[in-house]
Amino acid sequence: MTRLSVEMLAADAPEPITSAGHAQLGIAVLAGIAVIVLLITKFKLHAFLSLTIGSLALGAFAGAPLDKVITSFSAGLGSTVAGVGVLIALGAILGKMLADSGGADQIVDTILAKANGRTMPWAMVLIASVIGLPLFFEVGVVLLIPVVLMVAKRGNYSLMRIGIPALAGLSVMHGLVPPHPGPLVAIDAVGANLGVTLALGVLVAVPTVVIAGPVFSKYAARWVDVPAPERMIPQLPSEDLERRPGFGATLATILLPVVLMLAKALVDIVIDDPEHNVQRVFDVIGSPLIALLAAVLVGIFTLGMPAGFSKERISSLVEKGLAPIAGILLIVGAGGGFKQTLIDTGVGQMVLDISEDWSIPALLLAWLIAVAIRLATGSATVATVSAAGLVAPLAADMSTTHAALLVLAIGAGSLFFSHVNDAGFWLVKEYFGLNVGQTIKTWSIMETIISVVAGALVLLLSLII
């Protein structure tokens, strides 16, 4: 999965299904994306159905035979789900185990016990970044917002001073750091190395989250000064547990897959011999599937059992962890189908030609495309998978590091200016008790800062490495 090249993807897919000119292809792309945008925003159709219909519309406007469009879409959907579906499932299980066992609350309580007024925003961004590694964004919000509200209320802190760093930590992890679905799909589409992307993603994420979190929260707190809404402070997931897993064991479990994948990337760089026994061992244990599977299995003993969970409850927990990701898997799969339709109709080659003719840096082009789709659809995941499909051919001649930076450019663009067509916008608005204007002044601007800062850092790294 970590090295699915563009050539391998093309080998699994049918041969190109149209040779339409750039003008017709350009119209087809705009029409396909317009269909997706209208269905999601105006008709409130699920993103899975919208992407499916948009793919068919794209093929039709490009003048491709409908049966071959269906074949391309199915091939893309299948290869994407095969590449990232199991990883998303394992991440969901680990996240559910972390939440229900009280491991997440243990990390929160331990860090907050050592924080004071001056360091509290930094503590919140640290908590969100660590917990955000294995959790989907929405799950992280639901888990962390009660903590944010209680800390703000009990410590008499500004809600935005505490909340913005937490949201920034979750959002940066969601957009830039695998094993989140968006980065995984982009890695799969452009044939990037997962370990290198993870390492560079963390490198970009640290300064980005500092600027968008603790630094920006000073201004957000001045612009929007609201108290923590009493009605939104629910019970913490672990308050009914007699005991919780330890801080060290919980942190080690969360970081285990990250350490294994980074170790594989490091060994690949140091040894650089596919036949070397050490590299072959790390190629196995550092693969995303084995790394996440190991974390889940370890989590049974470090999270589930210390919380007093029986075998039956652990089995039930796994089942409950898988249930909410059905929609995510379908959206990601349909995004892969849309990507393959883009490639097979020749749109990817068109983007390659345009980037050469207009002398637009590939990383900037990827960022701009992701920004446009994010603004139109409101979905960071849709923006990521669609942009990855459009710019995948640009990675064919790139080095390993620049292919990884291409993934990060797409991820950064997909976070740009969340507004009223984004479910995350309304989630934050309701939890914090804000009006639309206040949400734009805080959450939307924070997302834009993340996108711009991360995009700029990616471009800067491209000049250095």
VMD Tcl script that draws the C-alpha trace (Angstrom):
set ca {
  {0.00 0.00 0.00}
  {2.83 2.37 0.79}
  {4.30 2.24 -2.68}
  {1.34 1.90 -5.01}
  {2.75 3.60 -8.06}
  {0.77 5.38 -10.74}
  {1.90 2.66 -13.15}
  {0.48 -0.08 -10.90}
  {-2.81 1.76 -10.59}
  {-2.97 2.15 -14.35}
  {-2.20 -1.55 -14.84}
  {-5.19 -2.51 -12.70}
  {-7.51 -0.12 -14.49}
  {-8.89 -0.28 -18.02}
  {-7.05 1.49 -20.79}
  {-7.84 5.21 -21.28}
  {-11.40 5.61 -22.46}
  {-11.27 8.88 -24.31}
  {-8.92 11.10 -26.25}
  {-10.96 14.24 -26.01}
  {-9.20 17.57 -26.36}
  {-8.24 19.78 -23.43}
  {-11.25 22.04 -23.88}
  {-13.76 19.20 -23.73}
  {-11.94 17.58 -20.82}
  {-11.83 20.88 -18.96}
  {-15.58 21.27 -19.40}
  {-16.08 17.65 -18.30}
  {-14.08 18.21 -15.10}
  {-15.97 21.39 -14.24}
  {-19.29 19.70 -14.99}
  {-18.44 16.61 -12.93}
  {-17.30 18.67 -9.94}
  {-20.32 20.99 -10.31}
  {-22.64 17.98 -10.16}
  {-20.93 16.76 -6.97}
  {-21.07 20.23 -5.39}
  {-24.76 20.77 -6.21}
  {-25.79 17.33 -5.00}
  {-23.91 17.72 -1.70}
  {-24.75 21.36 -0.96}
  {-28.16 22.05 -2.49}
  {-29.81 18.63 -2.53}
  {-28.05 17.37 0.64}
  {-27.28 14.05 -1.02}
  {-24.73 11.79 0.72}
  {-21.17 12.31 -0.54}
  {-20.94 8.64 -1.64}
  {-23.92 8.98 -3.98}
  {-22.79 12.43 -5.11}
  {-19.31 11.19 -6.05}
  {-20.77 8.20 -7.89}
  {-23.14 10.33 -9.93}
  {-20.44 12.96 -10.49}
  {-18.09 10.30 -11.89}
  {-20.74 9.17 -14.37}
  {-21.40 12.79 -15.34}
  {-17.68 13.40 -15.84}
  {-17.40 10.43 -18.20}
  {-20.51 11.44 -20.12}
  {-19.33 15.03 -20.64}
  {-15.91 13.71 -21.70}
  {-17.61 11.65 -24.41}
  {-16.62 8.28 -22.95}
  {-18.74 5.11 -23.36}
  {-20.82 4.70 -20.23}
  {-19.94 1.02 -19.75}
  {-16.21 1.88 -19.66}
  {-16.85 4.74 -17.26}
  {-18.58 2.29 -14.92}
  {-15.63 -0.11 -15.25}
  {-13.15 2.67 -14.43}
  {-15.20 3.84 -11.45}
  {-15.52 0.29 -10.10}
  {-11.80 -0.38 -10.55}
  {-10.88 2.82 -8.72}
  {-13.33 2.14 -5.91}
  {-12.04 -1.40 -5.47}
  {-8.35 -0.53 -5.49}
  {-8.86 2.34 -3.04}
  {-10.87 0.34 -0.53}
  {-8.39 -2.53 -0.88}
  {-5.51 -0.15 -0.19}
  {-6.87 1.85 2.74}
  {-10.08 0.18 3.91}
  {-8.44 -2.19 6.41}
  {-6.26 0.63 7.75}
  {-9.28 2.86 8.35}
  {-11.02 -0.04 10.12}
  {-8.02 -0.73 12.37}
  {-7.70 2.98 13.18}
  {-11.39 3.09 14.12}
  {-11.02 0.09 16.44}
  {-7.98 1.61 18.16}
  {-9.77 4.94 18.56}
  {-12.86 3.30 20.06}
  {-10.72 1.30 22.47}
  {-8.86 4.45 23.48}
  {-12.09 6.32 24.17}
  {-14.12 3.63 25.93}
  {-11.30 2.30 28.13}
  {-10.64 5.73 29.61}
  {-7.17 5.85 28.08}
  {-7.91 9.17 26.39}
  {-9.19 10.63 29.67}
  {-6.07 9.36 31.44}
  {-3.85 11.28 29.02}
  {-6.01 14.39 29.39}
  {-6.03 14.29 33.19}
  {-2.29 13.60 33.46}
  {-1.28 16.47 31.21}
  {-3.80 18.93 32.66}
  {-2.57 18.14 36.20}
  {0.85 19.47 35.20}
  {-0.44 22.57 33.35}
  {-1.14 26.06 34.72}
  {-2.81 29.14 33.26}
  {0.10 30.14 31.04}
  {0.74 26.65 29.70}
  {-2.89 25.50 29.41}
  {-3.29 26.32 25.66}
  {-0.07 24.39 24.97}
  {-1.32 21.50 27.07}
  {-4.57 21.41 25.08}
  {-2.78 21.35 21.73}
  {-0.52 18.57 22.99}
  {-3.50 16.52 24.20}
  {-5.39 17.00 20.93}
  {-2.37 16.14 18.78}
  {-1.59 12.93 20.68}
  {-5.18 11.75 20.92}
  {-5.86 12.91 17.37}
  {-3.33 10.47 15.90}
  {-5.61 7.40 15.92}
  {-9.00 9.18 16.04}
  {-11.15 10.52 13.22}
  {-11.74 14.27 13.50}
  {-15.42 14.04 14.46}
  {-14.67 11.42 17.14}
  {-11.86 13.57 18.50}
  {-14.17 16.59 18.71}
  {-16.85 14.64 20.58}
  {-14.21 13.26 22.94}
  {-12.27 16.45 23.61}
  {-14.87 19.22 23.60}
  {-16.33 18.19 26.99}
  {-12.79 18.42 28.40}
  {-12.33 21.86 26.82}
  {-15.61 23.09 28.27}
  {-14.85 21.78 31.77}
  {-11.32 23.21 31.79}
  {-12.62 26.60 30.65}
  {-15.37 26.60 33.27}
  {-13.39 25.33 36.27}
  {-10.28 27.37 35.54}
  {-12.19 30.47 34.43}
  {-10.31 30.48 31.12}
  {-11.48 32.05 27.87}
  {-13.28 29.33 25.92}
  {-11.51 30.24 22.67}
  {-8.10 30.35 24.39}
  {-8.56 26.69 25.35}
  {-10.76 25.46 22.49}
  {-8.86 26.73 19.45}
  {-5.60 24.89 20.33}
  {-7.55 21.64 20.81}
  {-9.35 22.05 17.47}
  {-6.09 22.96 15.73}
  {-4.38 19.82 17.02}
  {-7.22 17.60 15.81}
  {-7.52 19.32 12.43}
  {-3.81 19.24 11.62}
  {-3.61 15.53 12.43}
  {-6.71 14.91 10.29}
  {-5.38 16.69 7.23}
  {-1.65 15.99 7.26}
  {-0.75 12.87 9.21}
  {-1.55 9.26 8.26}
  {-3.24 6.94 9.20}
  {-6.14 9.38 8.76}
  {-8.27 8.54 5.68}
  {-7.46 11.66 3.63}
  {-3.66 11.36 3.72}
  {-3.89 7.58 3.21}
  {-5.95 7.98 0.05}
  {-3.63 10.67 -1.30}
  {-0.58 8.49 -0.58}
  {-2.26 5.63 -2.39}
  {-3.22 7.78 -5.38}
  {0.15 9.43 -6.01}
  {2.32 6.44 -5.07}
  {4.04 8.17 -2.14}
  {6.01 6.42 0.59}
  {3.93 6.31 3.75}
  {6.86 6.45 6.18}
  {8.44 9.46 4.48}
  {5.05 11.20 4.26}
  {4.44 10.53 7.95}
  {7.85 11.95 8.92}
  {7.45 15.07 6.77}
  {3.82 15.41 7.88}
  {4.88 15.56 11.52}
  {7.63 18.05 10.59}
  {5.06 20.33 8.91}
  {2.40 19.73 11.56}
  {4.41 20.97 14.56}
  {4.94 24.63 13.54}
  {1.53 24.70 11.86}
  {-0.33 23.65 14.98}
  {1.66 26.09 17.13}
  {0.72 29.06 14.92}
  {-2.91 28.03 14.35}
  {-3.41 26.88 17.96}
  {-1.82 28.68 20.94}
  {-0.70 31.72 18.93}
  {-3.95 32.37 17.05}
  {-6.07 31.57 20.10}
  {-4.86 34.82 21.72}
  {-6.58 36.82 18.98}
  {-9.60 34.52 18.74}
  {-10.22 35.00 22.47}
  {-10.27 38.80 21.97}
  {-12.62 38.63 18.98}
  {-15.05 36.16 20.50}
  {-15.45 36.16 24.29}
  {-18.13 33.63 25.21}
  {-18.61 31.45 28.31}
  {-18.67 27.66 28.16}
  {-22.30 26.61 27.56}
  {-23.54 24.59 30.54}
  {-25.86 22.43 28.44}
  {-22.96 21.09 26.36}
  {-20.93 19.61 29.24}
  {-21.79 15.89 29.12}
  {-20.44 13.00 31.16}
  {-16.92 11.84 30.26}
  {-16.85 8.36 28.69}
  {-14.83 6.84 31.53}
  {-16.62 8.29 34.55}
  {-18.51 5.04 35.07}
  {-15.33 2.90 35.03}
  {-13.79 1.61 38.26}
  {-10.26 1.82 36.86}
  {-8.43 3.13 33.81}
  {-5.24 2.18 31.94}
  {-2.02 3.93 32.93}
  {-0.68 7.03 31.19}
  {2.55 5.42 29.98}
  {0.87 2.31 28.59}
  {-1.80 4.38 26.83}
  {0.72 6.75 25.26}
  {2.93 3.84 24.15}
  {-0.06 2.14 22.49}
  {-1.07 5.28 20.59}
  {2.46 5.96 19.39}
  {3.33 2.32 18.54}
  {2.16 2.41 14.88}
  {3.81 5.81 14.35}
  {7.12 4.54 15.75}
  {7.02 1.36 13.63}
  {6.25 3.26 10.40}
  {8.91 5.89 11.08}
  {11.44 3.16 11.92}
  {10.75 1.52 8.56}
  {11.29 4.85 6.76}
  {14.56 5.40 8.63}
  {15.85 1.89 7.86}
  {14.92 2.35 4.18}
  {17.05 5.50 4.09}
  {20.03 4.14 6.05}
  {20.31 0.67 4.48}
  {18.63 1.17 1.07}
  {18.97 -2.49 0.09}
  {15.67 -4.35 -0.42}
  {17.45 -7.70 -0.04}
  {19.05 -6.85 3.31}
  {17.51 -8.92 6.13}
  {17.11 -5.97 8.50}
  {15.30 -3.90 5.87}
  {13.06 -6.85 4.98}
  {12.07 -7.24 8.64}
  {11.25 -3.55 8.98}
  {9.38 -3.60 5.66}
  {7.02 -6.04 7.34}
  {6.68 -4.63 10.86}
  {6.64 -1.05 9.57}
  {3.95 -1.60 6.97}
  {0.75 0.30 7.91}
  {-1.31 -2.88 8.13}
  {1.04 -4.64 10.57}
  {1.78 -1.45 12.54}
  {-1.90 -0.68 13.15}
  {-2.80 -4.32 13.72}
  {-0.03 -4.54 16.33}
  {-1.37 -1.43 18.07}
  {-4.89 -2.89 18.18}
  {-3.66 -6.21 19.60}
  {-1.41 -4.48 22.12}
  {-4.32 -2.18 23.01}
  {-6.40 -5.17 24.11}
  {-3.83 -5.81 26.85}
  {-2.83 -2.22 27.65}
  {-6.24 -0.52 27.33}
  {-9.08 -3.03 27.40}
  {-7.95 -5.40 30.15}
  {-6.68 -2.70 32.59}
  {-10.13 -1.08 32.29}
  {-11.67 -4.36 33.39}
  {-13.22 -5.24 30.02}
  {-14.24 -8.86 29.53}
  {-13.55 -10.73 26.30}
  {-17.18 -10.23 25.33}
  {-17.00 -6.48 25.91}
  {-13.79 -6.17 23.91}
  {-15.44 -8.05 21.05}
  {-18.49 -5.77 21.28}
  {-16.21 -2.72 21.39}
  {-14.53 -3.79 18.15}
  {-17.92 -4.21 16.50}
  {-19.11 -0.80 17.70}
  {-15.86 0.79 16.52}
  {-16.40 -0.53 13.00}
  {-20.04 0.53 12.65}
  {-19.53 4.32 12.29}
  {-16.91 4.04 9.54}
  {-19.23 2.56 6.89}
  {-19.99 6.02 5.52}
  {-16.32 7.03 5.57}
  {-15.29 3.89 3.69}
  {-17.95 4.46 1.04}
  {-16.96 8.10 0.58}
  {-13.28 7.19 0.34}
  {-14.07 4.36 -2.09}
  {-16.25 6.56 -4.28}
  {-13.51 9.19 -4.21}
  {-11.14 6.54 -5.51}
  {-13.62 5.73 -8.26}
  {-13.85 9.41 -9.19}
  {-10.04 9.59 -9.19}
  {-9.75 6.61 -11.55}
  {-12.39 8.09 -13.86}
  {-10.37 11.32 -13.97}
  {-7.23 9.39 -14.87}
  {-8.84 7.15 -17.50}
  {-10.59 10.00 -19.28}
  {-7.23 11.72 -19.66}
  {-7.84 14.52 -17.17}
  {-4.69 13.69 -15.21}
  {-2.59 14.05 -18.34}
  {-4.36 17.32 -19.10}
  {-3.41 18.68 -15.67}
  {0.16 17.56 -16.32}
  {0.21 19.40 -19.65}
  {-1.30 22.54 -18.12}
  {1.24 22.59 -15.29}
  {4.04 22.43 -17.86}
  {2.52 25.02 -20.20}
  {1.68 27.49 -17.42}
  {4.82 26.83 -15.36}
  {2.80 26.33 -12.19}
  {4.74 24.42 -9.52}
  {3.11 21.03 -9.03}
  {2.81 21.48 -5.27}
  {1.10 24.87 -5.61}
  {-1.25 23.49 -8.27}
  {-2.20 20.58 -6.00}
  {-2.87 22.97 -3.11}
  {-5.02 25.27 -5.25}
  {-7.10 22.40 -6.65}
  {-7.73 21.03 -3.15}
  {-8.68 24.52 -1.92}
  {-11.20 24.97 -4.73}
  {-12.89 21.61 -4.11}
  {-12.88 22.16 -0.33}
  {-14.59 25.55 -0.70}
  {-17.15 24.08 -3.07}
  {-18.02 20.82 -1.30}
  {-17.14 21.56 2.33}
  {-15.58 18.12 2.75}
  {-11.85 17.79 3.42}
  {-11.98 14.11 2.45}
  {-13.74 14.78 -0.86}
  {-11.26 17.58 -1.60}
  {-8.33 15.28 -0.84}
  {-9.42 12.29 -2.91}
  {-10.55 14.42 -5.86}
  {-7.42 16.58 -5.91}
  {-5.22 13.49 -5.57}
  {-6.86 11.98 -8.65}
  {-6.33 15.15 -10.65}
  {-2.66 15.61 -9.80}
  {-1.55 11.96 -9.54}
  {0.30 12.03 -12.90}
  {2.46 14.89 -11.61}
  {4.09 12.45 -9.17}
  {5.32 10.08 -11.87}
  {8.76 11.70 -12.16}
  {9.01 13.01 -8.60}
  {11.51 11.91 -5.98}
  {10.27 10.08 -2.89}
  {10.36 13.22 -0.77}
  {8.60 15.41 -3.33}
  {5.85 12.81 -3.83}
  {5.32 12.93 -0.07}
  {5.23 16.73 -0.18}
  {2.62 16.52 -2.95}
  {0.41 14.53 -0.56}
  {0.92 17.16 2.16}
  {0.13 20.00 -0.27}
  {-3.18 18.31 -1.08}
  {-3.89 17.76 2.63}
  {-3.12 21.38 3.45}
  {-5.39 22.67 0.69}
  {-8.23 20.41 1.82}
  {-8.45 22.25 5.17}
  {-8.90 25.76 3.72}
  {-11.71 27.96 5.18}
  {-14.37 25.64 6.55}
  {-17.73 27.37 6.23}
  {-21.47 26.67 6.21}
  {-21.28 23.67 3.82}
  {-18.95 21.76 6.17}
  {-20.38 19.49 8.88}
  {-17.39 20.33 11.09}
  {-18.42 24.01 11.03}
  {-21.80 23.22 12.58}
  {-20.32 20.72 15.03}
  {-18.00 23.38 16.45}
  {-20.72 26.04 16.39}
  {-23.15 23.96 18.44}
  {-20.63 22.58 20.94}
  {-19.22 26.02 21.71}
  {-22.58 27.79 21.63}
  {-21.49 30.26 18.94}
  {-23.41 32.06 16.22}
  {-22.40 31.80 12.55}
  {-20.34 35.00 12.59}
  {-18.43 33.97 15.70}
  {-17.73 30.54 14.23}
  {-16.28 32.14 11.09}
  {-14.09 34.49 13.16}
  {-12.63 31.57 15.11}
  {-12.96 28.10 13.54}
  {-13.00 29.17 9.86}
  {-10.01 31.49 10.21}
  {-8.13 28.83 12.20}
  {-8.66 26.32 9.38}
  {-7.44 28.86 6.84}
  {-4.30 29.55 8.89}
  {-3.58 25.81 9.04}
  {-4.01 25.50 5.27}
  {-1.87 28.50 4.36}
  {0.92 27.87 6.90}
  {1.14 24.15 6.06}
  {1.08 24.91 2.32}
  {3.84 27.48 2.69}
  {5.97 25.08 4.76}
  {5.51 22.37 2.13}
  {6.70 24.73 -0.61}
  {9.65 25.78 1.55}
  {10.64 22.18 2.19}
  {10.47 21.47 -1.54}
  {13.24 24.04 -2.06}
  {15.43 22.48 0.63}
  {15.07 18.71 0.16}
}
mol new
graphics top color blue
foreach p $ca { graphics top sphere $p radius 0.5 }
foreach p [lrange $ca 0 end-1] q [lrange $ca 1 end] { graphics top cylinder $p $q radius 0.2 }
display resetview
